[in-house]
Amino acid sequence: LGWRYSGPFDELPAECGLEHRVISWDAIDASEGTGIVHIAPGAGREDQQLGKENDLPAVAPLDENGVYLDGFGWLSGMFVGDVAEPIASNLREKGLLYHVYDHTHRYPTCWRCGTDLVFRLVDEWFISVDPWRERVMDIARQIKWIPDFGLERELDWLRNMDDWMISKKRYWGLALPIYECEQCGSFEVIGSETELKERAVSGWEQFDGHTPHRPWIDAVKIACKGCGQPVSRIKDVGNPWLDAGIVALSTLHYRHDREYWRQWYPADLISESFPGQFRNWFYALIAESTAVTGERPFNTVFTYALMRDEHGDEMHKSKGNAIWFDDAADEFGVDVMRWLFCTVNPSVNLNFGPHVADEVRRRFILPLWNSYAFFVTYARIDGWHPGAETPPLGERTLLDRWVISRLNQLVALVRERTDDYDLSTAARALESFVIDELSNWYIRRNRRRFWKPESDADKAAAYATLYECLVTVSKLLAPFIPFLAEEMYQNLVRAMDDDQPESVHLNPFPQPDVAAIDEQLSRDMSAVLDVVRLGRAARSEANIKIRQPLPAVLVHTSDPAGTEAVVRLKDQILDELNVKDVEPLTDVGDYVTPEIKPNLPLLGPKYGKKLGAIRGALQQADARTMATRAGAGEAIELDLSGGEMVTLLPHEVLVSLRKREGFAAAQDDQATVVLDTTLTPALIQEGAARDFVRGIQDARKQAGFRIEDTIDVSLGTDDDLRAAIEANRDYVMREILATSLDFGTIDEASVDDSAVLVPDLKVGDHRAMATLRATRKG
C-alpha cells in the first residue's frame, strides 16, 4: 500500500502522516526524487483520508487494548507501543530499509491519566448530516448567542462537520434502538417503547418495568422485516451528547403530553463553557430539536471560556495546579468566587486562584462590608431605626438627592442588563456605585452628619438616605452574592421589622423610582467626581499629601456646562481636595502643554529605521490633538516624509504634561485639572494641624477609645507645631472630639492610669508627647 510523492525527501509534505515516525521508504527512482511512503489507512486520520482518496483498503490491526490481532505474523500479540524498533529491524534484514531518523512531534495522551493514545479504526453508527445541515443552521440563527461570535463558531462547525457519530463501545448509556439482522443485513430503528412492545417476539417480560438500558433492553428481540428472523439490538450505546440533546423533549413529555411540553419549550436560557460545547451539547440540542420539532430548543445561550490557574495555565490534577470547588469555597468564600465569575468578560479565559480571589475581596467585598458596618455602627449609637421621621427627598441635601438619583439609575441599568443576560455589565455597574459613589464619595462627604452628637432632621435624612441605598443594593446583589446580601438584609430589614419578607431572595427585584432620578444633578456630580479624581492624581504626581491645603484648583472641561457645574458645586470639592477655591480655567495652554513621544520598546521592533521619521512627525504634529486622540483610545495617523502614512495605536505613544512652575496637573479626555501648589505660612500651619489630627486619631484607635468618646489632651511639643495647632484650634478639637487641649511639659512618671501616654507622636518633621484622657464614654 503506498502513496506516491514526487520531490525531495527532506520536504515531505505534512499530509503524509507526521503523527507517527516515518520508518521506511522504498526508493523507486532516487534521481528524480520520487519514492513510496508507507500509508496505514486503518491507523491514522491523515492516512485514512488519503486511503479514501486513493481507494485503499483500511486494515484495522489492533484490539481495544492496542495489541495486534491474530493474522499479522510475528506482530500478533505485541503492544503497539513496542513495535517501532522491531519493524525497522525487520525491514533492515529484508534490505528494504532506506533511512531511519527520529522525528519529534506532538503525541496524543489521555488528559486524565497521561496514557499514550493510538488511533484505532472501529465500526460505528452515524447520522448523515447533509440532508438537514441547512435546516439546523437556520435554527441556530434564530438563537441569541452571548457572546455573539458564538453563532459564527457554531455555524462554522455545522458547515464543515462530518456525519454525526452516535454510537459508543460502552456498556452503560442510552441504548441505541437499532436492530440489525445478521441473516439478511437489513436494519431498522425502533421509534418508541410502544413500537418495541408491538414488534417484540421475545424478551418483553424481562424488560417491562425497567429503564431502557442494558442488560434489560438486550433481552428483547424483534422479527426482521426483511427475512422474518429474530433480531437483537446492536450492542452499542448512544453517544452521551445524543442523550443530552433529547432530554428537553423526553423529560418534558413531548410524546405523551404535548400541551405540558409547550409550556416549557423553548427554554429561555441555557449556559455552558463555549470551547467544547459548540460541537457537543449546543449542537446536539439544536440538531435534535430541528429534526423532531422544527424549532429552536432555547432562545438564548450564555457561553463562557475556560477557567485556568493564576498564571493562565490549564488546571490538571497531574500538574498539581487543580483547585477543587470545596477547597476554594472554604478558603476564598463562595460570594467572592461568584463575584469574580460575574464581573469578568465571559468571552475570555478566567484566571483563578487565591491571589485573584483576594483581589476581588479587597476591591469590592470589603468596601461593601465597610459601608454597611459604618451605617450599623452609628445607627446603633444613635438608636436610629427605619421608622424614624425623615424629611422628604426634595428637602434633603444635594448629596442625598444625588445618591438617591444615582441609586435609581443603577436599579434601571441592572434590571436592563440582567434582563438581557449581560451580567458582567450589571455587576461592574454595581461595583462602581458601591466603591466610587457610595463609599468613596457619599459616605466620605457625609461622615460629620453621622458624627455630630445632636439628632436633628439633617442627621435623620442622612441615615434614611444611606439606609435606602444599602437595602436596595442588598436586593440588587442577591442574585450575584446571595449570602452576603442575605446577611445585610437580615440585619437591616428583618431585625427591624419581622413583617417584611423572610429573606432578601423572597423580595421582588427592585424597580427604579423614576421621580427620584435627577438627570442634570447626576451629570453635574459626575463632572465633580472626575475633577476630584484628577485632582488627587495631580497631588500624587507632585508628591503633595492630601492633608496639606493648597490655594486653588483650576478646572477646564471639554463641555463648558461641566466647568460651570464644577464651579457651582465647588463646596463638594474644597474639602475633598483640600483647596481654598475652585476656579474655571479658560486657556489650558497657560498652565500645561501636552508632550507626545513614541513608545520606543513597542515601535522600535515594529518600524526599525522608520523610527526617526516617526519621532520627527510626532514633534511636528499638534500635540494637544494627538494627546486627545490617544486619551480617547483612537489611532493616530502620521504623514512621514515622502507621503508615506503610518498609523500608531494609542498605547504606542507616551503622553505627558509639561506644567508651569508652581503648578501640578492631570487630565483625561473630559477635563484638565491644575493645582496651584504655592504654600503660604498659614497653609503650612494648617497642614501641620491636619497632620496632628491624624496622629491623635491613630493614637485614639490604638488606645482602644470608641468612636464617640470625648477626650482631654495634654501636649508637649516645639513652638512651631504649637503655633500651628493654636492657629487651627477649633478645627483640631472638633476633629479629635477634645473637650480640652493644653500645652506644657509632660512628665512621664506622673502620668496616672486614667490617661493614655503617647510618648512619640510624629507630626511631619515635628515630634511631640501627649496624654489622652477620656472625659465621656459614648
N, C-alpha and C positions, 0 to 999 in steps of 0.2 A: 504494500500500500504506500503510495507516495504522492507528493505534491511537487511539481516541477518549478524551479526557481532559476531565473537567468540573471546573473550578476555576481559581483564579488562576494566571497563568503563572509567577510567582515562587515558587510552591510545587509545582513539578513533581515528582512522586514519583520516587524513585531507580530504580524498576523500568523506567523508560522508556529506560534505556541511557546512563548518565552516563560510560561508559567511552570515549566519543568526543564530540566537540563537537556540540552541537545547532545545526544551521546553518539550519534553516528551519521555520517554522510557517505553515500556511495557515489563517488565521483564518476560521472558519465563522460564529460569532456572538460577537463580542467582548463584546457587552453581557452575555451570560450567562457569559463567561469560558471558553468551550469552544474547542477547536481540534483540529487534527490534527498529531500528532507523527510525524516520519519514522521508520520502523522498517525495519531491514535484517536479516531472519531469517538470511541467509547470512553475516553479518559481525559477529556478537557474541553472547555467551552469553545475555544477558538478552533481546536481540531474538529470538533463536532460540526461547527458551521462550515468549515472547509470541506468536510466529508459530505455534507448535504449538497454543497455547490458542485462537487465532482462525483456525486453518486457513488460514494464509497460506503461499504457496509460498516455499521457500528457494532463493534465487538465489545461486550461488557465482561471483562475478565475477573472482576472482584466480587466477593461476597460482602455482606453488610459490615463485616469486621475488617475489611481491607486486605483479605487473604485471597490469593489466586485460586480460582476454581479448578476442578479436575479438567484435564484436556489441554493443559498448557505446558506439558512436558515437565522438565526439571523445575519450572517456576511454580507448579501446583503446590499449594500448601505454604508458600512463602508469603511473608508480610510485605506489603507494597513498599514500605519504607526501607526495606533491606535489599532491594533487588538492583539498584543502580550499578554498583560496582561489579556484581556477578554478570550482569548483561554486558557491560563493557568488556569484561574478561572473555566472555563467550564470543563476542564479535571479533576480538583480537585474535583468538585462537583460530577462527574461521578465515582470517585475513580480510575481513570486511570493515574493519575499523579505520576510519580516515583520520580522526582527530578527537581528542578528549580535552576539555578545559572546564574549569569551574566558572559558573555564571551566578553572580549574586543578584537576587531578586526577592520581591515580597512573596510571602507564602501564607496561605490562609490558615488560621488557627481558631480554635473554639474560644470565643470571648469570655466564657465562664472558667474553663479549666486550662486553657492554653494548649490543648492537644492538637497536633497537626491534623489538618483536614485534607481529604483527597476527593477529587471528582469521581463520581461513580454513576454510571448510566443505569437507570431503572425505568420500568414501565409505570406510568401514572395516567390518571384521567384528567382531561382538560375540557373546558368550555370554550368553544370557538367565539372569539370576541368580535370579529369583523361584522357579523350581521347586526350587532346592536351598538357598535362603538360610537357612532354619531349620536344616537339617542341618549346614551349615557353622558356624552359631552354636553348636549343641550340641557340636560337636567343639572349638571354641575354649574352651568352658567346661571341658573336660577337661584343659586345659593349665595348668601353673603359670606365672603371669606375674610377673616381677620387673622393676620394682616392680608391685604388684598392681593399680594403677589402669590398667595396660596392657590388662587384659581388657575393662574397660568402654569404653576407647577403641577397641579392636578391634571390640567388639560394636556400638558406635555407627556405625562405618564399614560393617559388614556390614548393619546395619539400614537404612541410608539410601543405600547406594551404588546407582548406576545399573547397567545392563548392562555387562559387562566387555569393554572394547575390547581385542582380542587381536592386531590387525594393525598393522604399521608400514610406511611407504613408504620402505624401505631396500633395499639390495642384499644385504648380508651379515647373516645371522641365522638363527634356526630357521625352516626352510622350512615354511610352513603347508600341510598336506596336503589342501587344499581344491581341488576340481576343479569349475569352473563352466562349464556348456555355453552357448556363445553362441547356439546354434541354438534350443534349447527353454527356456533359462533355469533349468533344474534344476541343483542342485549336490549334491555328496556329499563326505564326509570319509573319507579312507583311514586305516585304523587301525594299519597296521604296514608294514614293508618287505616282509614276506611277502605281505600282501594286495596291495601295489602290484605286486609281481612277477607275481602271478596275473592282475591286471587289465590289465597293460601291453599295449598293442598296438604300441608302437614306443618306441625310445629306451632300452630297458633296458640294452643293451650299453654305451652311453656312460656310464650312471650306475653300473653294477655296479662295486663296489670303492671307490667314493668315499663321503664323508660326505654326509648329506642336506642339502646346501647348494647355492646357485646357484654356477655355471651348470649343474652336472651333473644336479641333480634336475629342472630345467626341460626336459630332453630327453625325459623320459618322458611319454607320452600314454596315456590310458585310453579305453575306449569308454563313452559316455554311456548310462546305464541307461534313460533316457527315450526317446532317439531313435537311439542307436547311433552318433552322430557322434564322431570323435576329439576328446578334450577335454584341454586343457593345464591345468597347475596355475596358480592365480592368482599374480600377480607379487609380492604382498605377502609379507613375512616376519613372524614372530611377535614380539609384544611381548616384550622381554627378560625380564620377570618371569614370563611364561608358561613360558619356557625354564628360568628359575631354580627355579620351583616343581616341575618334574618331575624335576630332577636326582637327587633322593634315590631315585627309582624307576628311572630309566633307567640310572644308573651302578652301581646295586646289583643289576642283572639281575632286576628284578621279573618280567618276562615270561618269561625263559628259565631262571631258577634260583630259584624261589620259596623254597626252603629256605635258600639262602645269604642272600637278601634278608631273611628273617625274623630272622637273627642280628643284623642291624644296625638294624632298624626296630622301633619309632620311635627316633629319636635321643634321647640323654639330655638334650642341651642344644644350643641354638643361641643366638647373640648377635649383635646389630646395634644401630645407633643407632635409637632409637624414633621420632623425629618423622616420618620419611619411610617407614619400613618397615612400619608397621601397615597401610598400604594398598598396599604393594608386595610385598616378599618374604614377610613373615609371612602376608599374605592369600593369596598365590599357593600357598605350601606347604600351608596348611590347606585351601584350596578344592580343589586338585587331589588331595590325599590323600583328602579326603572323597569326591570323585567316583570315584576309582579303587579305593581300599581300604576306605573307610568307617570309617577310624580316624584318630587324630591322628598327625601326622608327627614330632612331638617331644614330650617330656614337660615340658620347662621351656624358657622363653625368657627370657634375661637381656638387658634393654634399658638403654640409657643415652641421655642427652640430647646436646646439641651441644657441641663444643669451640669456644670463642671466644678472642679475644685477651685480654690482661691487663686491658683496660678494659671487657670484656664485649661488644665489638663483633664482628660476624661477620667471619671472615677471608676476604679476597678478594685475588687476585693483583693485580687492577687497583687495589685500595685501598692496596696496599703493606704490608699487615699480615699476609699469609700467612706461615706458618712451615713450611718443608719438613722432612720427617721426618729426612733425612740430616743436615741442618744442626743440628736440635735434638739428635739423638743425639750428634753430635760436641761440641756446645757444652755441653749440660746433663748428658749421660750417660743411657743407656737405663734404668739402675736407678732413677735419680731420677724419670724420666718414669713408669716403671711404678708406683713407689710413690705418686706423685701420683694416677694413674688409679685405683689400688686403694683409696685412702683416702677418696675423695670420694663423696658421695651420688649414685648413678647416675641419680636422677630429676631432677637439676637440671643446668643448663648448667655446663660446666667452663671457667674462665678459665685460659689457658695462656700462658706467656712466660718470659723469663729471670728476672724478679724472683720469679715464683711458684715456678719450679724452684729458685732459690737458697734460698727459704724452706724448701722441702722438704729440701734438702741440710743446711741449718743446723739444722732442727728434729729430724731423725731420722737421716740418714745419718752425719753427723759424730759425734753421741753414740754411735751403734753402733760406729763405727770406733774412737773413742777408748777405749771399754770394751774392745774387742778388743786395741788397742795397749797398754793398761795391763797386761793379763794377759801378753801376749807379752814385754813389756819385763822384767817381774820374773821370769817363768818362765825366761828366758834367763840372767838374772843368777844365779839360784839353781840352774840346771841341773835344774829340775823337769821331769818327764815323766809322762804319764798312767799308767804302770805303777807309780808310786811307792806305797808302802804308805800307806793312808789310813784314818782311823778310820771305823767305821760311822756312818751318818747319825744314829742315835739318840744317839751320843756327841759329836756336833759341837755348836757353839754355837747359841744360839737363832736368830741371824740366818741361819746356814747352813740350819737346818731350815726356817725361814720361806721363804727364797728358793727352796729346792727344792720346798716345798709349792706356792708360787705358780707356779713353772715348770710343774708338772704340772697345776695348774688351768688354766694358759694352754694347754697342749697339748690338754686336753679341749675347751676353748672353741673353739680354732682348728679342730680337727677337726670339731666340730659345725657351726660356721658355714660352713666351706668345703664340707662335705657338702651344705649347704642353699644353696650358691652365694651366700652372704652375705659377699662378700669384704671389703667396707668395714668391717664389724664386726670380722672376724678381723684385718684389718690394723691397725685402730685399737687393738685389744687388744694386739697385738704391740708397737706403738709405745709404748703406755703402760707396758708391762712394761720395755722396754729403757730408756726415759728415766727414768720416775719411780721404778721399783723396783730395777732392776739398777744403772744408772749413778748416779742421784742419791741412792740410799739404800744399797743393799748395798755397792757399791764405796766410796762416801764413808765409810761407817761402819766399813769393814774395812781401810782403807789401811795402818794401822800393823801389821797382821798380815803384810802383804807387805813392809813396810819393815824390820822387825826383822832384825838380821844373823843370828841363830841360826835353824837349821832344826829345827823340832820338830813334834809331832803337830798342834798348832793351825795352824801355817803350812801343813802338808800338807793339812789339811782345808779351809783357805781356797782353796788352789789347786785342789783337786779339785772344790769346790763351784762356783767361778767357771768352771772348765773345762766342767763338765757343762752349765751354763747357756748358755755361748757355743756349744758344739757343737749342743745341742738347738735353740737359736734359729736357727743357720745352716740346720738342716734344715727348721725351720718356715718360714723366709724363702725357701727355694729356689724355690717356685712364684711368689713375688712379685718378688724381686730376685735373679735367678739368678746373675749374675756376681759380685756382692759375696759372696753366700752361698758360691759355689764357691771364691773366694779364701780366705775364712776356713776352710772345710773342708780345703782342701789343706794349709794351714799347721798347723792344729790337729790334724788327724787323719792324713792321708796321710803327712805329713812324719815323723810319729812311728811309724806302722805301715803299711807298704805292703801288708799283707794285708787292710786294710779296703777296702770298695768304692771303685772308682777315682774316682768322682765323688759329690758330695753328691746329685746327681739320680738316682743308682743305689741310694740308700738307701731302705728303707721309710720312709713318713711316720711321725713319732713317735707312739707310743701313750702315754697317761698311766699313770704308776705310781700306782695308787690308794692303795697302802700308804704312799706318801711324802706324801700330802695330809693336812694337819692343818687342818681347817676352823676350829677355835677359834683357833689361832695366826694364821691368815690374817685372821680378823675382828679380833683384838686388834691386830695390826700395822697394819691399815687405819685403826683409830682413832688410833693413834700417828702415822701419816703425815698424817692430817687435822689433828691438833693441831700438828704441825711446820709444815705449810703455812700454817695460820692464824697461828702464832707469827711466822713470817717476815713475813707481811703486816702484822701489828701493829708489828713493828720498823720496817718500811719506812715505814708511815704516820707513826710517831713520829720518823722520821729518826734512828734509833739503829743504827749499823753492827753487824754480827754479831760483830765482834771485841771489842766492849765487853760484858763479863759483866754479868748482871743478877741480882738476888736470887732471883727465883722466877717461875714461870708458874703461873697458876691455871686450872683446866680444868673445864668443865661440858659434858656431852654429853647429847643427848636420850634416849639409852639408858644407864641407870645402869651397866650392865655395861661400857660403853665407858669411862666415867670410872675404874672400878676397874682396867680393863686398862691404861689410860694411866699411872696411879699405879704399878701393879705393874711396868710396863716402863719406868719413868722413866729408867733408865740409858741407854736409847736416845735420850732427848730432851735430857738435860742438856747434853751436848757439842754436839749439833746446833743447839740454840737458844742455847747458851752461857749457861745459867742455873744457879743453885746448887741449886734444888729444884723439884719438881713437886708441887702441892697440889690437892686436889679443891675445887671451888667449888660450894657448895650453893645460894646465893642470888645469881643473876646481877645482880639489881637493886641489890645493894650496890655494884657497881662500874660497871655500864654500863646505860644506858637507851636503847632504840631511839627514833629520831625518824623520822617518815614525813611527807614533803611531796609535793605534786603536782608532776609534771614539767611545768612551765609551757609550754615550747615545744611539747609534744605536746597537752596538754589545753586550752590557750588557744584555738587554732583549732577544736578539736573541740567544745567546750562553751560558749565565749563567755561570756555573762553568768552562766552557772551556775557559773563557776569559783570565785567567792567562797563559794558554798554547799558546793562540793566541799572547799575548803580547810577550812571550818569543820567539816564532817563528819569529815574525817581527824583533826583536832585532838581531836574528841570520842571517836573510836574508840580501842579498846585498841591501842596502838602495837605492843606485842610480838606480838599475834595478827596484825596487819596485816603486820608485817615477816616473820613466819614464813611467811605465805601467799605474799608476794611472793618470798621466797627460794626457796620450793618451786616457783615458776612458776605459782601458782594465781591466778585472778582475785579481785578484791576487790569485795565488794558493799557499797555505801554507801546509807544511807537519808537522803535530803535532806529538807528541811522540806516539809511537805505530803504526806508519804508517797511521794514520787517516788523510785524506785530507780535507781541508776547503777552500772554495772559497769566497774571500771577494770582494765586489763590490767597484768601485773607490771611491764612496762617504762614504764608511765605514772605510776609513783610512784618517789620517790627515798628510799632507806633509808640512814640514817646512825646512828652510835652516839655518844651523849654519855657521855664517860668521866670517872670520878672523877679528880681531880687527882693526878698521880704515877703514873698507870697508862696503858697502851696496850692496845687490844683489837681483836679481829677475830672475826667469827662467820659461820657459814653455817647451813643448816637442821639440821645434825647436831651442831654443837659451838659453844661460846663459849670463847675463849682470852683471858686477861687477863695482861699482863706488868706486873710491879712494876718501875718504871723508877727507883727510888731508887738513887742511886750513893754508895757509901761510898768513903773514900780508898783502901782496899785494892782495891776493884773498879776504880777509876780506874787504879791502878797496873797491875793485871792487863791492863786494856785496852791500856795503853801498851806493855806487854811483848808482847802479841799483835801490835800494830802493828809493833813492832821485828822480830818473826819474819817477818812478811810482807815487810818491806823487805829483810831479808837473803836470803830465798828468791828475791826478784826479782833481787837482785844476783848470787846464785849462777847463776841461769839466764843472765843477760846475760854473765857471765864465762865461760860455757861449761863449768862444772862438771857432772859427771854426777850423776844422782840419788843414787847410792850413795857418792859421795866424802865423806870427813870433812874438816873444816877447823879451823884456828886462827883466832880472831877477835881483833883489837885494835880498841878503840872509844874515840873521843873525843867526849864529849857533855856536856850540862848535868847538874847534880846531880839534878834531878827524874827524868829518864829513867834515869840510872844507878841511882837508888834503886828505880825500878820494875823494872828488869832484875834487880837483886840479889835483890829480894823474890820473883822468879819464875825464879831462875837454872836450876833443874833442868829446868823446862818448856822454857825458851828453848834450852838446849844440846841437849836431846833432839830438838826440832823442827828445828833447823838443822844437826844432825849435827856439833856442835862438840866437839872434844877439849879446847879451852881457850878462855876468854873473859876478856880483860884490858882494863882501863880505863887511860887516860892520854892524854897529848897526842901526836898523830900528826904527825910531820914529813914532809911530802910528799916533800921532796928525798931523804930517806933510805930511801924505800920501794924495795926491790930488785925485780928481775924475777921473783922467785919468789912475789911477793904481788900481789894484785889490789887496787888502791886504789878505794875508793868515796868520792869527795870530798863528796857531798851526799846523805846518807841522810835521807830525810824520814820522820819518825815522828809523825804528828799535827801538833801545834804545835811539836814539838821538831826540832832539826837536829843531825845527827851526821856524823862522818867515821869510816870504818872501813877496815881492811885484812883481806883474806881470803887465807889460805894453805892449800893442800891438804896434808893430812897422810897420807892414804891414798887411792890410786886404786882404785876398785872394779873 
